[in-house]
Amino acid sequence: MSEPRWRIVLVPPGSGASRAIEVSRSLVRLVAGLGVVFLLLALILGYATISRTVDLSRADRVERENARLAEEIGRLHGKLATLDDTVRVIAAHDTRIRLLADLEPNDPAVQQAGIGGPAPATGLPTTSSVLERRTSDIRVDLDALIRRANLLATSFHQAAESLSVHRERLAAMPSIMPTPGWLSSAFSSMRLHPILHVNRPHEGIDVAAPMGTPIEAPADGVVIATGWVTGYGNTVEIDHGYGIVTRFAHASKILVRVGQRVRRGEDVALVGDTGLATGPHLHYEVHVNGKPVDPLRYVLPDAIVD
C-alpha cells in the first residue's frame, strides 16, 4: 500500500493557471519537526539573551551600589580619623587633669583599650572582599573608640571626685592669717609666760593688732565653741574637718554662734585683750587630730604680715 500524499494547490492572483504540489506525509512530518526544533532554538537563544541582559543590568547595579558603598565607607573612615584625633586630644587633657587631681596618669597601653585589627585577607582581593575588609576595619576602629571613650569617661569621673575631695580639703586648710598685724610671739614648745613668769608651752602664735580689728576665719568650717575660757578670755573655736580645729582667744567681741557655718575670710570676732593678755592681740592656735601645731605651717607666705 502506497504512502498517502497531500496535495497543495497554489492559486496565483488574477487569471494565471493554478499549480498543484503533492507532498508525502513523511516530508510534512520532517518539516514540522524542523520547525519545532528551530522554534525551541529560538526560544533558548531568546532566553539566554534576555538572561544575559538581566545579569548585565544587575551586575551594573551592583557595581554602582558597590561604588556608592565604597564612597560612603571612605567618608566614614575620614570621620573616624577625625574622631580618633579628637579622642587623642581629650586623652591628653585627661592626663593633665589627672595630674592636677593628684592621680597617676593612665597607662598608654590601657589608653589604647585593646585596639586591634581584623585578620589579613587571603587570596586575590575582589570588590566584595575589599568592601568587607574595609567595613570590618571600621567596626574594629569604632569598637576601639567606644572602649577608649568609656575609659576616658571613667577617668574623668575619678578625676572629678579627686578634685572635689582636694577642693574640700583645700577649703579646710587655714591658709590665711586671721587678722592683720605683726607676729609678737611664735609657736613654741616652751616659753616664759609674760604675765605668770613661768615656763610653759605656747601652743599658738600671738598677732599684735589694734583693739577691734576683725578676726577672720582662716578656712571654711563650723563654729563648735564660743565664750569665756580661763586664761584665753573670749574664745572662738572652728572645726574645719579633716581633724583640723582652730582657736581664737582674747577677743573683745564674738560675732558668731555655735553651729554656724563660716567661710574663709568671714569675720568671727574682734581683737581684744580679755583673759591673761598684756595688750590687744590675737592668740591663734591650730590643732590637728587633737595636737597643737604651728599655724604658720599652713599660712601661705604672702598672707603673713609682720
C-alpha positions in Angstrom: 0.0 0.0 0.0 1.4 3.3 -1.1 2.1 6.2 1.4 -0.7 8.8 1.5 0.2 12.0 -0.1 -1.0 15.5 0.4 -1.8 17.9 -2.5 -1.2 21.6 -2.1 -2.9 23.8 -4.7 -1.3 27.2 -5.4 -3.7 29.7 -6.9 -2.0 32.8 -8.2 -3.9 36.1 -8.2 -5.5 37.2 -11.4 -6.0 34.8 -14.4 -2.9 32.7 -14.0 -3.0 28.9 -14.0 -3.1 27.1 -10.7 -0.4 24.7 -9.7 -0.7 21.6 -7.6 2.1 20.2 -5.5 2.0 16.8 -3.9 4.0 16.1 -0.7 4.3 12.9 1.3 3.3 12.7 5.0 6.9 12.0 5.9 8.0 15.2 4.3 5.3 17.1 6.2 6.4 15.5 9.5 10.1 16.4 8.7 9.2 20.0 8.0 7.1 20.2 11.2 9.9 18.6 13.2 12.4 21.1 11.9 10.0 23.9 12.6 9.7 22.7 16.2 13.5 22.5 16.6 14.0 25.9 15.1 11.3 27.3 17.4 13.0 25.7 20.5 16.4 27.0 19.4 14.9 30.5 19.0 13.3 30.3 22.5 16.6 29.1 24.1 18.6 31.8 22.4 16.0 34.4 23.3 16.0 33.3 27.0 19.8 33.3 27.1 19.9 36.8 25.5 17.3 38.1 28.0 19.0 36.4 30.9 22.4 37.9 29.9 20.9 41.3 29.6 19.3 41.0 33.0 22.6 39.7 34.5 24.5 42.6 32.9 21.9 45.1 34.3 22.1 43.5 37.7 25.9 43.5 37.6 25.8 47.1 36.6 23.5 48.0 39.5 25.7 46.0 42.0 28.8 47.8 40.7 27.2 51.2 41.1 26.0 50.2 44.6 29.5 48.9 45.5 30.9 52.2 44.2 28.4 54.1 46.4 29.2 52.0 49.4 32.9 52.4 48.8 32.5 56.2 48.7 30.4 56.1 51.9 32.9 53.9 53.7 35.6 56.3 52.6 33.7 59.2 54.3 33.2 57.1 57.4 36.9 56.3 57.5 37.6 60.1 57.3 35.1 60.8 60.1 36.6 58.0 62.3 40.1 59.5 61.7 38.8 62.9 62.9 37.1 61.3 65.9 40.3 59.4 66.7 42.2 62.7 66.7 39.6 64.3 69.0 39.8 61.3 71.4 43.6 61.7 71.4 43.3 65.4 72.3 40.8 64.5 75.1 43.2 61.9 76.3 46.0 64.4 76.5 43.7 66.7 78.6 42.8 63.8 80.8 46.5 63.2 81.6 46.9 66.8 82.7 43.7 66.7 84.7 44.7 63.5 86.4 48.0 65.2 87.4 46.1 68.2 88.8 43.8 65.7 90.7 46.9 64.0 92.2 46.2 60.8 90.3 48.6 58.6 88.3 48.2 59.0 84.5 46.6 56.1 82.7 48.9 53.6 81.3 49.4 54.3 77.5 48.7 50.6 76.8 45.4 50.8 78.8 44.5 54.0 76.9 44.6 52.1 73.7 41.8 49.9 75.2 42.8 46.8 73.3 42.9 48.3 69.9 43.4 45.5 67.3 42.5 44.7 63.7 40.9 42.1 61.6 42.8 39.1 60.3 44.5 39.8 56.9 42.6 38.6 53.9 44.0 35.8 51.8 43.8 35.3 48.0 43.2 37.9 45.3 41.0 40.7 46.5 37.6 41.3 44.9 35.4 44.3 45.2 33.2 42.5 47.7 36.1 41.3 49.8 37.7 44.8 49.8 34.4 46.3 51.0 34.0 43.6 53.6 37.6 44.2 54.9 37.1 48.0 55.0 33.7 47.5 56.8 35.4 45.2 59.3 38.2 47.8 59.8 35.5 50.5 60.6 33.8 48.1 63.0 37.1 47.5 64.8 38.0 51.2 64.9 34.6 52.1 66.1 34.7 49.5 68.9 38.1 50.6 69.9 37.0 54.3 70.1 33.9 53.3 72.1 36.2 51.5 74.6 38.6 54.4 74.8 35.7 56.9 75.3 34.4 54.7 78.1 37.8 54.6 79.7 38.1 58.4 79.4 34.7 58.9 80.9 35.7 56.7 83.9 39.0 58.5 84.2 37.2 62.0 84.2 34.8 60.7 86.8 37.7 59.6 89.0 39.5 63.0 88.5 36.3 64.9 89.3 35.9 63.0 92.6 39.6 63.5 93.5 39.4 67.2 92.6 36.2 67.5 94.7 38.0 66.0 97.7 41.0 68.2 97.1 38.9 71.3 96.8 37.1 70.5 100.0 40.4 69.7 101.7 42.0 73.0 100.4 38.9 74.9 101.6 39.5 73.4 105.1 43.2 74.4 105.2 43.7 77.5 107.4 45.8 79.2 104.8 45.4 82.9 105.7 46.2 84.9 108.8 43.1 85.6 110.8 44.0 89.2 111.3 46.5 91.8 110.0 49.2 92.7 112.4 52.7 91.6 113.4 53.9 88.4 115.0 54.7 89.2 118.6 55.2 85.6 119.8 55.8 82.4 117.9 54.7 78.8 118.4 57.0 77.2 121.0 57.1 74.0 123.0 58.3 76.1 126.0 58.5 79.8 126.7 58.4 82.3 129.6 54.8 83.4 130.1 54.8 87.3 130.1 52.3 87.5 133.0 52.8 84.3 135.0 56.6 84.4 134.5 56.8 80.6 134.4 58.0 78.5 131.5 55.1 76.8 129.8 54.3 75.7 126.2 53.0 78.3 123.8 50.6 76.3 121.6 49.9 79.0 119.1 51.1 82.4 117.8 50.3 85.9 119.0 49.5 88.6 116.4 49.5 92.1 117.8 46.8 94.3 116.3 44.7 97.4 117.3 41.7 96.9 119.5 38.6 95.9 117.5 40.5 94.7 114.4 38.4 92.0 112.7 39.4 88.3 113.2 38.6 86.3 110.1 38.0 82.5 109.7 41.2 81.2 108.0 39.2 78.4 106.3 35.7 77.1 105.8 34.3 75.3 108.8 31.6 75.1 111.6 31.8 77.0 114.9 31.9 74.5 117.7 32.6 76.7 120.7 32.2 80.3 121.8 32.5 82.0 125.1 34.8 82.7 128.1 37.7 80.3 128.7 40.0 80.9 131.7 43.3 82.5 130.6 42.0 82.8 127.0 39.2 85.3 127.6 36.6 85.4 124.9 37.3 82.5 122.6 36.0 81.0 119.3 36.7 77.5 118.0 36.1 76.4 114.5 36.1 72.8 113.2 37.3 72.7 109.6 37.0 68.9 109.1 39.9 66.5 108.3 40.8 66.7 112.0 41.7 70.5 111.9 40.4 72.8 114.6 41.4 76.5 115.0 41.1 78.6 118.2 41.0 82.4 118.5 41.5 83.9 122.0 41.5 87.3 123.8 38.7 88.6 121.6 36.9 91.8 122.6 33.7 90.7 120.9 32.5 87.4 119.5 30.5 87.7 116.2 29.4 84.1 115.6 27.4 81.4 117.4 27.9 77.7 117.9 26.7 75.6 114.9 27.2 78.5 112.5 28.9 77.6 109.2 31.6 80.1 108.2 33.6 80.7 105.0 37.2 81.6 104.7 37.6 85.4 105.2 34.3 85.8 107.2 34.6 87.8 110.4 34.2 85.7 113.6 35.4 88.0 116.3 37.2 91.3 117.1 40.7 91.7 118.5 40.8 92.4 122.2 42.8 91.9 125.5 40.4 89.7 127.5 41.9 86.9 129.7 45.6 86.9 130.5 46.9 89.5 128.0 49.3 92.4 128.3 47.6 94.3 125.4 45.3 93.8 122.4 46.3 90.9 120.3 45.1 87.6 118.8 46.2 84.3 120.2 45.8 81.9 117.4 46.0 78.1 117.6 45.7 75.2 115.1 45.1 71.7 116.3 45.4 68.6 114.1 43.8 65.5 115.4 43.9 67.0 118.9 47.5 68.0 118.8 48.7 71.7 118.6 50.8 72.5 115.5 52.5 75.7 114.3 49.8 77.8 112.5 52.5 79.2 110.2 52.8 75.8 108.6 49.5 76.3 106.9 49.6 80.1 106.2 50.5 80.9 102.6 53.7 83.1 102.5 52.1 86.2 101.1 49.4 86.1 103.8 51.8 86.7 106.7 52.0 90.3 107.9 55.0 91.1 110.1 
